[in-house]
Amino acid sequence: MWRLDEHALVVEPFGPLTRARRDEITAEGERMLRVMHPDTSYGIRFGAVRQ
């Protein structure tokens, strides 16, 4: 699950991620943010899915 927080894109995976998969998701998030918010700087962080 992805959600845009005030200063970060928060990725909440539904299961554990390998380092390679985490890197892929980070790269995808960076591309998405450059297109959707080109003039804004956001961090990318990982969290747990909230229930």
N, C-alpha and C positions, 0 to 999 in steps of 0.2 A: 504494500500500500504506500502511496506517495501522498504527502501533504506539504503545502507551502506554509511555513511558519513565518513569523515576522522577519527573521533574518536568515532563515535556512530552509533548505529543502530537506524534509525529514522522510527517510525511507524506513518503513516498518515491514520487514520481511515476515512471511508466515512460517518460516523455518530457518534452520541454520544455513549460512552461506560460506562457500569456500572463499579463500582470498581472491582467486581469479574471478569468481562470480561477483564478488563485492566490488572489485576494480571495474568490471564491465558495467555494473549498475551505476557506479560513480561517474564513469565516462558518459553514459546515456543521460544522466541527470544534468551534467554540465552542458551537453548539447541542447537539451530541452530548455534549460534556463537561458542560454544565449539567444535562442529563438524567441521565447515568450517574454523575456525581460532583459533585452540587450543593454539597457543603461543602468541596470541595478546589479549590485554585487550580493550574492548569496553564498552561504556555506552549504555543505552537504553533510548530513549526519545520519547515523543509523540508530534506530530505537526498537523497542519491542511493540508488537501489536497490542493496542489497548482493547480490553474487553468490556 
